[in-house]
Amino acid sequence: MQDADFDPSATASILAQAWSSGDLLTALAAGNKPETLEQGYAAQDHLFQLAGGTRAGWKLGVGSPAAMRGANLSRPLVGQLERARLHSSGVQLSLPAYTPVTIECEIAFVLDRDLPPLPGRKIDAADIRSTCVTFEVVRSRFVDRKTVGWPSFIADNVGFEALVVGQTLCQGLDPEVMRQLAENVVVYLNGEPRAKGLFDDTATDPLNSLAALYEHAAQRGETLRAGDIITTGAMCEPFDISGPGHKLAARYFDNELMFSF
């Protein structure tokens, strides 16, 4: 139940202004700061409505066992993908301001059928049309997203800025392909190796992230739609960059996913 004293639309308006201007907030004022994850998601919904775009899928964040343990979370954070912010390989991105961004190379799934909200839904291979690699650009509206509290970061749409989507890696769901991908992928920054696949409890399990999204959707009465892209969280070590002029590339198997600022 929402707190009657919390207005998610007011919080969303503040974040939307920061999003478009490029200004960074130290924190939200007490009257506008969500105190619970539920309040954060309510503000996120309003923020997405203010953007006026079309939802094209979902993103998961803070999803590795180590990250969730450190953040005292029981499941990953969930954000929404705006269709206008999804791009193909080779795109040159422009940002409202060259504030620091975090680069995350991820595994993503494309849904093959609508999934109405259903508590306890299990992953079925028939749910998945294809698997691909993505680059997520995380640009929070806060100076330090880790100090403002997770409800505020959720309201900020979990820092989503843009997603660069690679070509289909395989049809359906193939755990062996995902395992080999994590072992082979290398992320390059300006032509130099910068990150490799994560393992052990620092790695995000894409299927755990997908299951968490199913649970999130069931609790919030959301239908996941055929064609939705679900980007599941960092497959490689995330890193921060600032300023224009950078070129990013992920090389895996015989493929390359690339973009620039």
Secondary structure, 3 states (H helix, E strand, C coil): CCCCCCCHHHHHHHHHHHHHHCCCECCCCHHHCCCCHHHHHHHHHHHHHHHCCCEEEEEEECCCHHHHHHHCCCCCEEEEEEHHHEEECCCECCCCCCCCEEEEEEEEEEECCCECCCCCCCCCHHHEEEEEEEEEEECCCECCCCCCCHHHHHHCHHHEEEEEEEEEEEECCCHHHHHHHHHHCEEEECCEEEEEECCHHHCCCHHHHHHHHHHHHHHHCCCECCCCEEEEEECECCEEECCCCCEEEEEECCEEEEEEC
